[in-house]
Amino acid sequence: MRYTLLAFAVAFNVAGYAIFKFISAKPHGLAWAGLFSCGLALGALNVFLFTLALRELKLAVAYPAFAGTSITLIVLLSGWFFNEKVTATNVAGAVLVVLGIVLLSK
């Protein structure tokens, strides 16, 4: 269950930032405010679930896993959904982050 909570925290974190990226170039209005509020709510859920996960996980394991997974998913998402350029260096960096998580989890 502890890793499930952490996985949902990551998902809500990534979704919140995806919403912020999506609305970043849009004109401010009611729809923008609604989406911005959704991004904030996802961020709040992320923090809540991360805090629950910390009941059973060491911070020294949970935070690197959370941050590294979030970074990796955001790199992939930015290329797939926002057509941002993802270079081989970006992919190599994401792989190194994942390897670092594995080492920290030992």
N, C-alpha and C positions, 0 to 999 in steps of 0.2 A: 504493500500500500504506500510505503514511503516514497518509492520511486514513481509511483503513479501520480501522487500529488505533485512531485517535482516536475514530471512530464507535463501535467496540465498547467503548472505555473509557467513553464517555458512556452507552451502553446499560446497562453493568454498574453504573455509578454510580446511574442513575435506578432501576434494578431494586432495588438495595440499599436505597435510601431508601424505595421503595414498600413493601418488606417491613417496614422499621422502622415506617412509618406503620400498616400493616396490624396489626401486633402491639402497637402502642402502648397500646391499651385492653384488651388481652386479659390474662387472669390468667397469672401466671408459672407455668410447669410444663415438662414435657418437650417438648411440641410448641412452646411459645414459645421455649425454648432452642434447639431445632433450627432454627426459622425465623430466630432471631437469629444463629445461627452461619452460616446461608446468607447473610444480609445482610452479615456481616463478610467472608465468602469472596468475595462479589461486589465488595465494596469493595477487597479485596486484588487481585483480577483487574483492576479499574479502574486502580489505581495501577501495576500491572505493565505493562499495555498502554499507559497514558499515557507511562510512562517509555520504552518501546520507540518510541513515536511521536516522542518528542523527539530520537531519533537523526537524524531527517530533517526535523523542523519546528523553527522558531524558537519559543522559549518565549513570546515576545511575541505570537505568532499562536496557538499551540496552547492556551495557558491561557484566553485570552478566548473562543476557539471552544468549548472544553470547558465552561467555566463558563456561558457564555450559552446554549448548546444544552441543557445540563442544566437550567438554570433554566426555560427555555421549556417543555421537555418535562414537568418536574415541575408547572408551573402547569397545563398541559393535563391531565395525569394526575390531579391532585388534583380537578379538576372532573369528569372522566369516571368515574373509578373510586371516588373517595371522597366524591362529592357535595358537595364544598366549593364555596362560592360563588366564581366567577371573574368579576370585574367587567370592565367595558370598560377601566378604568384598568389592571388586570392585563394584559389583552391588549395594550394600547398599550405598556406597559412591556416586554413580551416582544418586540414588534415593534421597539422601539428597541434592545433588546439585540442582535437579529439584525442590524439596520442597523449598529450599532457593530462587530460582528464583521466585516461586509463591509468597512467602512472600515479596520479594523486589519489586514485581510488584504492590503490593497493595497500 
